[in-house]
Amino acid sequence: MKRLVHRRNFLKTGALFAGGTMGLSLAGWRQAGAAEEAGKKLAQGAPHAEKLGWRLGCQAYSFNRFTFFEAVDKTASVGLKVIEMYPGQPMSPDHRDIRVGEGMPEDAQKAVLEKLQSAGVKLVNYGVCGLPKDEKACRRTFEFARRMGIETLVSEPPSEAFDLLDKLVEEYKINVALHNHPKPSRYWDPDTVLKACKDRSPRIGACADTGHWMRSEINPLEAIRKLEGRIISFHFKDLNKFGSGAHDVPWGTGQADVRALLKEIRRQKIQAVFSIEYEYNWENSLPEIAQCVEFFDKVAAELLQA
């Protein structure tokens, strides 16, 4: 993911609807949710991976040219059952003015949950979201996560926020996974992630973005080994090369050595959410995402028999 969306954008949305302009029934939300129906499945999900405790889903940012409701349908169309929401995506084709996140009106949150249920997709992660050293602001995000059934908040919090987060992850039983944008972002180096997690709750760990490591000239296999015991979730990618200017390719066709990564993850007995964050061919990425799903489950089947 390339950027964060600031909390004040959600507050503006919330204020707009609190000002009396909402006036929409839940029936109206349902109608909006039905705007895009899932078509023929392009892949059949990852049933072998599920036997390893791996839940494969999509980061909705893969579909940032579309709405969240459309992202849900696209996720379902490749047979996947979980999704990661990012803050600020338009909610639905009929309600592009509403941006998903903790600033959504209550009716909009209910509409999102209804859409997810109807599509057979569960919202499990949320990010990259802001978690500042501000208890009121952080609690707002954690409360949103609890209402939506979110398990993990993916973030890049400042160092001064960790005492607060250490308390909140245990209180809410919701994880915080530190995400690595490319160098020179705060957590681009896995050593920095390890230092931030030291002596903290086991609910604070890494959201390992394999592609951004490659953009930072870090071998993702070495990074996964270094973070053993602290990986909570993945933004999983395979890129055509290392360094700046690299782009996503179907898994197994790039330079990440996805088979070796999955073998190491299996060795560590990591049971995690793998979010496909495909940041290329934005308007028509589903066929390539379907290839990622098929390759992932093929390798999982091999690992089950190893």
C-alpha positions as CSV (number, residue, x, y, z in Angstrom):
1,M,0.0,0.0,0.0
2,K,1.4,3.4,-1.0
3,R,-0.3,5.8,1.4
4,L,-2.1,6.3,4.7
5,V,-5.5,8.0,4.9
6,H,-5.8,10.4,7.8
7,R,-8.4,10.1,10.5
8,R,-9.7,13.6,9.8
9,N,-11.1,12.4,6.4
10,F,-13.3,10.0,8.2
11,L,-14.4,12.6,10.7
12,K,-15.6,14.8,7.9
13,T,-17.6,11.9,6.5
14,G,-19.1,11.2,9.9
15,A,-19.9,14.8,10.5
16,L,-21.7,15.0,7.1
17,F,-24.0,12.2,8.0
18,A,-24.5,13.2,11.6
19,G,-25.7,16.6,10.2
20,G,-28.9,15.0,9.0
21,T,-28.1,14.1,5.4
22,M,-28.0,10.3,5.9
23,G,-31.8,9.5,5.6
24,L,-31.2,6.0,4.2
25,S,-32.8,2.9,5.5
26,L,-31.0,-0.4,5.8
27,A,-33.0,-1.6,2.9
28,G,-31.3,1.1,0.9
29,W,-27.9,-0.1,2.0
30,R,-28.8,-3.7,1.0
31,Q,-29.7,-2.4,-2.4
32,A,-26.4,-0.6,-2.7
33,G,-24.6,-3.8,-1.6
34,A,-26.2,-5.7,-4.4
35,A,-24.9,-3.3,-7.1
36,E,-22.1,-5.7,-8.2
37,E,-22.7,-9.5,-8.1
38,A,-19.9,-11.9,-8.0
39,G,-19.4,-13.6,-11.3
40,K,-18.0,-17.0,-12.3
41,K,-15.2,-18.0,-10.0
42,L,-11.8,-17.6,-11.5
43,A,-10.1,-19.8,-8.9
44,Q,-11.4,-22.2,-6.3
45,G,-9.8,-20.7,-3.2
46,A,-7.0,-22.4,-1.1
47,P,-8.4,-25.4,0.6
48,H,-5.0,-27.1,1.0
49,A,-3.6,-24.0,2.6
50,E,-6.4,-23.9,5.1
51,K,-5.3,-27.3,6.3
52,L,-2.0,-25.7,7.2
53,G,-3.8,-22.9,9.2
54,W,-3.2,-20.4,6.4
55,R,-6.0,-18.1,5.5
56,L,-5.5,-16.6,2.1
57,G,-7.4,-13.4,1.2
58,C,-7.1,-10.1,-0.5
59,Q,-6.0,-6.7,0.7
60,A,-8.8,-4.4,-0.7
61,Y,-6.0,-2.1,-1.8
62,S,-5.5,-4.5,-4.7
63,F,-8.8,-3.1,-6.0
64,N,-8.3,0.6,-5.1
65,R,-9.8,1.6,-8.4
66,F,-13.0,0.1,-7.2
67,T,-15.2,0.3,-4.1
68,F,-15.0,-1.9,-1.0
69,F,-18.2,-3.7,-2.0
70,E,-16.6,-4.5,-5.4
71,A,-13.4,-5.6,-3.7
72,V,-15.5,-8.1,-1.6
73,D,-17.1,-9.5,-4.7
74,K,-13.7,-9.7,-6.5
75,T,-12.2,-11.6,-3.5
76,A,-15.1,-14.0,-3.5
77,S,-14.7,-14.5,-7.3
78,V,-11.3,-16.2,-6.7
79,G,-12.8,-18.4,-4.0
80,L,-11.3,-16.6,-1.0
81,K,-13.1,-16.1,2.3
82,V,-11.2,-13.3,4.0
83,I,-10.4,-9.7,3.2
84,E,-8.3,-6.9,4.6
85,M,-9.9,-3.4,4.6
86,Y,-7.8,-0.3,4.1
87,P,-9.1,3.1,5.3
88,G,-10.6,5.5,2.9
89,Q,-11.9,3.3,0.1
90,P,-15.3,4.3,-1.3
91,M,-17.9,2.0,0.3
92,S,-20.1,1.0,-2.7
93,P,-20.9,1.9,-6.3
94,D,-24.0,3.7,-5.1
95,H,-22.3,5.4,-2.1
96,R,-18.9,6.5,-3.2
97,D,-19.1,9.5,-0.9
98,I,-18.9,7.1,2.2
99,R,-15.3,6.0,2.9
100,V,-14.7,2.8,4.8
101,G,-13.0,3.0,8.2
102,E,-13.7,4.0,11.8
103,G,-15.4,7.2,10.7
104,M,-18.3,5.5,8.9
105,P,-21.8,6.1,10.2
106,E,-23.4,3.2,12.1
107,D,-25.7,2.3,9.3
108,A,-22.8,2.1,6.9
109,Q,-20.9,-0.2,9.2
110,K,-24.0,-2.4,9.4
111,A,-24.2,-2.4,5.6
112,V,-20.6,-3.5,5.2
113,L,-21.2,-6.4,7.6
114,E,-24.3,-7.4,5.6
115,K,-22.4,-7.2,2.4
116,L,-19.6,-9.4,3.8
117,Q,-22.1,-11.9,5.1
118,S,-24.0,-12.1,1.8
119,A,-20.7,-12.7,-0.1
120,G,-19.3,-15.3,2.4
121,V,-16.3,-13.2,3.1
122,K,-15.0,-12.3,6.6
123,L,-13.2,-9.0,7.4
124,V,-10.2,-10.0,9.4
125,N,-7.5,-7.2,9.1
126,Y,-7.6,-3.5,8.8
127,G,-4.7,-1.3,7.6
128,V,-2.6,0.4,7.1
129,C,-4.2,2.6,9.8
130,G,-2.9,5.2,12.1
131,L,-2.3,4.4,15.8
132,P,-0.8,7.5,17.4
133,K,0.1,8.2,21.0
134,D,-3.5,9.3,21.6
135,E,-5.6,7.0,23.7
136,K,-8.9,8.4,22.5
137,A,-8.0,8.1,18.9
138,C,-6.6,4.6,19.3
139,R,-9.6,3.4,21.2
140,R,-11.8,4.7,18.4
141,T,-9.9,2.4,16.0
142,F,-10.0,-0.5,18.4
143,E,-13.7,-0.1,19.0
144,F,-14.3,-0.1,15.3
145,A,-12.3,-3.2,15.0
146,R,-14.2,-4.9,17.7
147,R,-17.6,-4.0,16.1
148,M,-16.5,-5.3,12.7
149,G,-14.9,-8.5,13.9
150,I,-11.4,-7.4,12.9
151,E,-8.6,-9.5,14.4
152,T,-5.5,-7.5,13.4
153,L,-4.8,-3.8,13.0
154,V,-2.0,-3.3,10.5
155,S,-0.1,-0.1,11.3
156,E,3.2,1.8,11.4
157,P,2.9,3.5,14.9
158,P,5.4,5.8,16.3
159,S,7.7,4.4,19.1
160,E,6.1,6.6,21.7
161,A,2.7,4.8,21.2
162,F,3.9,1.3,22.2
163,D,3.2,1.5,25.9
164,L,-0.4,2.4,25.0
165,L,-0.7,-0.2,22.4
166,D,0.7,-2.9,24.7
167,K,-2.2,-2.2,27.0
168,L,-4.9,-2.0,24.3
169,V,-4.0,-5.2,22.4
170,E,-4.5,-7.2,25.6
171,E,-7.7,-5.3,26.7
172,Y,-9.4,-5.7,23.3
173,K,-7.7,-9.0,22.3
174,I,-6.9,-7.5,18.9
175,N,-3.4,-7.7,17.4
176,V,-1.2,-4.9,16.1
177,A,1.0,-5.9,13.1
178,L,3.8,-3.6,12.2
179,H,3.9,-3.0,8.4
180,N,7.1,-2.4,6.4
181,H,6.7,0.1,3.6
182,P,9.8,0.4,1.4
183,K,13.0,2.2,2.6
184,P,13.1,4.8,4.1
185,S,9.8,4.2,6.0
186,R,9.8,3.6,9.7
187,Y,9.8,-0.3,9.6
188,W,11.4,-1.1,6.3
189,D,14.2,-3.0,8.2
190,P,13.1,-6.2,10.0
191,D,15.7,-5.4,12.8
192,T,13.6,-2.2,13.6
193,V,10.5,-4.4,13.9
194,L,12.2,-6.8,16.2
195,K,13.4,-3.9,18.4
196,A,9.9,-2.4,18.6
197,C,8.4,-5.8,19.6
198,K,11.0,-6.6,22.2
199,D,9.4,-7.3,25.6
200,R,5.9,-6.4,24.2
201,S,2.8,-8.4,24.2
202,P,2.8,-11.4,21.7
203,R,-0.2,-9.6,20.1
204,I,2.3,-7.0,18.8
205,G,4.3,-8.3,15.8
206,A,5.0,-8.0,12.1
207,C,2.8,-7.7,9.0
208,A,5.4,-9.0,6.7
209,D,5.2,-7.3,3.3
210,T,7.4,-9.5,1.1
211,G,7.3,-7.2,-1.9
212,H,8.2,-4.1,0.0
213,W,11.2,-5.9,1.4
214,M,12.3,-6.7,-2.2
215,R,11.9,-3.0,-3.1
216,S,14.2,-2.2,-0.1
217,E,16.7,-4.8,-1.5
218,I,16.0,-7.1,1.4
219,N,15.8,-10.9,0.8
220,P,12.3,-11.8,2.1
221,L,13.4,-15.3,3.0
222,E,16.1,-13.9,5.3
223,A,13.6,-11.4,6.8
224,I,11.1,-14.1,7.6
225,R,13.8,-16.1,9.3
226,K,14.9,-13.1,11.3
227,L,11.3,-12.4,12.5
228,E,10.6,-15.9,13.6
229,G,8.1,-15.9,16.4
230,R,6.9,-12.4,15.7
231,I,5.0,-12.6,12.4
232,I,1.3,-12.1,12.7
233,S,0.2,-11.5,9.1
234,F,1.4,-11.0,5.6
235,H,1.0,-8.7,2.7
236,F,2.2,-11.3,0.3
237,K,3.8,-10.5,-3.1
238,D,6.1,-11.7,-5.8
239,L,7.9,-9.1,-7.8
240,N,9.7,-9.1,-11.2
241,K,12.9,-7.9,-9.6
242,F,14.6,-6.4,-6.6
243,G,14.8,-2.6,-6.1
244,S,12.8,0.4,-7.0
245,G,10.6,0.2,-10.0
246,A,9.8,-3.5,-9.4
247,H,6.2,-4.6,-9.9
248,D,3.9,-7.4,-8.9
249,V,3.7,-10.6,-11.0
250,P,1.8,-13.8,-10.5
251,W,3.2,-15.8,-7.6
252,G,5.9,-18.2,-8.6
253,T,6.9,-16.2,-11.7
254,G,9.0,-13.5,-10.0
255,Q,12.2,-13.2,-8.0
256,A,10.8,-13.8,-4.5
257,D,11.1,-17.6,-4.6
258,V,7.6,-18.0,-3.2
259,R,8.0,-21.8,-2.8
260,A,11.0,-21.3,-0.5
261,L,9.1,-18.6,1.5
262,L,6.1,-20.9,2.1
263,K,8.4,-23.7,3.0
264,E,10.0,-21.6,5.7
265,I,6.7,-20.3,7.0
266,R,5.6,-23.9,7.3
267,R,8.8,-24.8,9.2
268,Q,8.0,-22.0,11.6
269,K,4.5,-23.3,12.1
270,I,3.1,-19.8,11.4
271,Q,-0.7,-19.8,11.1
272,A,-1.6,-16.4,9.6
273,V,-3.7,-14.4,7.2
274,F,-1.9,-13.9,3.8
275,S,-3.4,-10.8,2.2
276,I,-2.8,-10.7,-1.6
277,E,-1.8,-7.1,-2.2
278,Y,-1.4,-7.0,-6.0
279,E,-0.2,-3.5,-7.0
280,Y,-0.1,-3.8,-10.8
281,N,-2.4,-4.0,-13.7
282,W,-4.9,-2.2,-11.5
283,E,-8.0,-2.3,-13.7
284,N,-7.8,-5.9,-14.6
285,S,-5.7,-7.8,-12.0
286,L,-8.2,-10.6,-11.2
287,P,-6.8,-13.1,-13.7
288,E,-3.3,-12.6,-12.3
289,I,-4.6,-12.8,-8.7
290,A,-6.3,-16.0,-9.6
291,Q,-2.9,-17.4,-10.7
292,C,-1.5,-16.4,-7.3
293,V,-4.3,-18.3,-5.5
294,E,-3.8,-21.4,-7.6
295,F,0.0,-21.4,-7.1
296,F,-0.3,-20.8,-3.4
297,D,-2.7,-23.7,-2.9
298,K,-0.6,-25.9,-5.2
299,V,2.5,-25.3,-3.0
300,A,0.4,-25.8,0.2
301,A,-0.7,-29.2,-1.2
302,E,3.0,-30.1,-1.8
303,L,3.9,-29.1,1.8
304,L,1.1,-31.2,3.2
305,Q,2.6,-34.3,1.7
306,A,6.3,-33.4,2.4
